[in-house]
């Protein structure tokens, strides 16, 4: 039986509108808008209840090969995300940082959790996927005393 529920792209538009309505920062809205758009481009747009864990895995696997700064790199100009991914797999391009990949994952997880909270899906499909250890994805904190020993200040 074919699903008749709303498409992911339709629900993403509503999710972004909600973020604007509640006053989320412009950067947060833009970043969040990008992740579901990339998800739809790489996995496909279908009714929200049809997404399974393997769809999220496909997205996360694609991010492992997705280049960073695609909008700033002329070699990717005018290409779709699938074309960008295919081109990146053929050449030597700097890839997304672990933290950026985790941010995409977190945004997709938040979106699917919202769909589950609205009873549009039974269970968020990302729930069965292991997360990376935070110690691997957290960016190092800024050193307040670069190049200097703390002992030097405690004399």
Secondary structure, DSSP 8 states (H G I E B T S, - for coil): ----S-BHHHHHHHHHHHHHHTT--HHHHHHHHHHHHHHHHHH---BGGG--HHHHHHHHHHHTT-BS-GGG-GGGTT--HHHHHHHHHHS---B--HHHHHHHHHHHHHHHHHHHHTTSSSS-GGGGS----HHHHS-----TTTT--HHHH--
